Amino acid sequence: MNLCLEFLQETFDNFKLKKIEKNRAMLMVEESLSSLAAHSNGDEITISVSKSIGSIKIGLTASGERFDPFEDVNDANVLLMKSFAQDLKYTHTRTKNHISITAYRSRHILIYRLLAAVVLGLAISFAIRTFCSDDVRNYLTDNVFTVMKDIYMNILNMLIAPLIFFSIASSIAGFKNISEIGRIAGKIMGIYLMTTIICISIAFGMTYLLKPYAAANMIAGAEDMSAYTTTHIDTSVKGFLMSIVPSNFFEPFVKSDTIGIMFIAFLLGIATIVSGEKARPFTTFLDAGNTIFLKITDVTVQLMPVMIFSYICVTLIPAKASAQLKSGISSMLKAAVAFILTVMLMIIIYNLLLLVMGGLNPIKLIKRYAPHALRIIMGSSSASTPINIQVCKELGVSSSVYSLSIPLGATINMDGVSMYLAVFGLTFAKIYGIEVTLPVLLSIAFTIIMLSAGAPTIYGVSLICLSVLLKSLGVPVDAAMGMAVGMEVIAGMFRTINNSIGDMVGTLIVVNKEGLLDLEKYNS
């Protein structure tokens, strides 16, 4: 084992991992090697190392019986391993245990690349508009930048159905039994659902108040934007209810009916739990499918700077872009303001909920949380899990609660994503002439709740969720995404801090109601 650790230490040094990332990776490797050795049939442990964009993948394989790497360790290290859940994947195939560990050169590298793509897109667009004729500009737009954009959008459209299905179904099937969603887990999930509904409601209200869609009435030079919608939306209550339950199993996948796919995934996930051990092969299939499509999604998200660059060029370079550009920028800026104000208002509401429902002084949480704010803003919800666990310990929260609530919150409690989808989804629906009646709002809210619960916890995936929502509404995804991508970096920061605070507040409310909070430590 020592030789393995020395080899990996040298590999990490050669890859120039930061000290905190190297230590994190070595801890995961040490615990994983110990677990594999404890359950091995005596065979050697095989180690593989591969490099990808900004990260290293370490593969550990050994024959042996199935085990749970997040539970089958020393008690002191259970929470540590759970905090690594996003970067450590375990599978058991036939008689072999496989553990995959990801170490990152920089967790912020995608943010830097997105900013670089925006700057480069603006610079290239300005240069082409300044020095090239209209014919050259239109040729480059139609044959270079539009092609890049369309290829990326085709990949997104291809991923939508399987990504939603496997993500939601495997997430639900991950519970060992229905009773596992017991009293404490039920309270935690109830709090998370309540805050999500509040978030969506506030986001709708803020959008109607600021009306960012009113600034986009000249997009593409059309007065009647309903001409640009791609499908007819049934706005009746009956239509909403019928859209939830598909008439056959395969129809939602063929038609990319996201609500129908979510319903099937939810139903199969519950059925898998109820079926118990007999359904284990199907659970393995769901986990494998989820792993595969998360990997494809991860690669797609890493290529997001290419999409942003091409969208900026397609928007800015054409000679006819000026009216559309002014209209689109104005609308998106107002939508971004509505989203940011919604986040700020929701943070205030979180503190009020903590005071009223939890009976706790929110100032104590703010003081403990403030030093970590920058690290959280520059990361993702899953990356903030260790920070939330650390703050829980400092506040005196029982490990029996936060060991469940924090990882669960990082997976399903995406209030920031919910608000983002509500603001931008409603804005685009109004821009493109969708008649937003109460059933349509309910349909949007239902889709957002399911998307936010099943969304992969990686940076930038909210754009994929937005494309899913827009597709379900009949909005032309290509045109809408061209306006939304420019807001992604800023929106991502506010989404993450909101998600993390929501997880902490939900945990504190439940833990105090259960009498599992050290009040002396919390108030110190």
Stockholm file with secondary structure:
# STOCKHOLM 1.0

chainA/1-524         MNLCLEFLQETFDNFKLKKIEKNRAMLMVEESLSSLAAHSNGDEITISVSKSIGSIKIGLTASGERFDPFEDVNDANVLLMKSFAQDLKYTHTRTKNHISITAYRSRHILIYRLLAAVVLGLAISFAIRTFCSDDVRNYLTDNVFTVMKDIYMNILNMLIAPLIFFSIASSIAGFKNISEIGRIAGKIMGIYLMTTIICISIAFGMTYLLKPYAAANMIAGAEDMSAYTTTHIDTSVKGFLMSIVPSNFFEPFVKSDTIGIMFIAFLLGIATIVSGEKARPFTTFLDAGNTIFLKITDVTVQLMPVMIFSYICVTLIPAKASAQLKSGISSMLKAAVAFILTVMLMIIIYNLLLLVMGGLNPIKLIKRYAPHALRIIMGSSSASTPINIQVCKELGVSSSVYSLSIPLGATINMDGVSMYLAVFGLTFAKIYGIEVTLPVLLSIAFTIIMLSAGAPTIYGVSLICLSVLLKSLGVPVDAAMGMAVGMEVIAGMFRTINNSIGDMVGTLIVVNKEGLLDLEKYNS
#=GR chainA/1-524 SS CHHHHHHHHHHHHHTTCCHHHHHHHHHHHHHHHHHHHHTBCSCCCEEEEEEETTEEEEEEEEEBCCCCTTTSSCGGGHHHHHTTTTTEEEEEETTEEEEEEEEESCTTHHHHHHHHHHHHHHHHHHHHHHHSCHHHHHHHIIIIIHHHHHHHHHHHHHHHHHHHHHHHHHHHHTSSCGGGSCHHHHHHHHHHHHHHHHHHHHHHHHHHHHCGGGGGTTGGGCSCGGGGCSSCCCCSHHHHHHHHSCSSSSHHHHHTCHHHHHHHHHHHHHHHHHHGGGGHHHHHHHHHHHHHHHHHHHHHHHTHHHHHHHHHHHHHSSTTHHHHHHHHHHHHHHHHHHHHHHHHHHHHHHHHHHHHTSCCCHHHHHHHHGGGHHHHHTSCTTTTHHHHHHHHHHHTBCHHHHHHHHHHHHHHCCHHHHHHHHHHHHHHHHHTTCCCCHHHHHHHHHHHHHHHHHCCSSTTTHHHHHHHHHHHHTCCHHHHHHHHGGGHHHHHHHHHHHHHHHHHHHHHHHHHHTTCBCHHHHHC
#=GC SS_cons         CHHHHHHHHHHHHHTTCCHHHHHHHHHHHHHHHHHHHHTBCSCCCEEEEEEETTEEEEEEEEEBCCCCTTTSSCGGGHHHHHTTTTTEEEEEETTEEEEEEEEESCTTHHHHHHHHHHHHHHHHHHHHHHHSCHHHHHHHIIIIIHHHHHHHHHHHHHHHHHHHHHHHHHHHHTSSCGGGSCHHHHHHHHHHHHHHHHHHHHHHHHHHHHCGGGGGTTGGGCSCGGGGCSSCCCCSHHHHHHHHSCSSSSHHHHHTCHHHHHHHHHHHHHHHHHHGGGGHHHHHHHHHHHHHHHHHHHHHHHTHHHHHHHHHHHHHSSTTHHHHHHHHHHHHHHHHHHHHHHHHHHHHHHHHHHHHTSCCCHHHHHHHHGGGHHHHHTSCTTTTHHHHHHHHHHHTBCHHHHHHHHHHHHHHCCHHHHHHHHHHHHHHHHHTTCCCCHHHHHHHHHHHHHHHHHCCSSTTTHHHHHHHHHHHHTCCHHHHHHHHGGGHHHHHHHHHHHHHHHHHHHHHHHHHHTTCBCHHHHHC
//
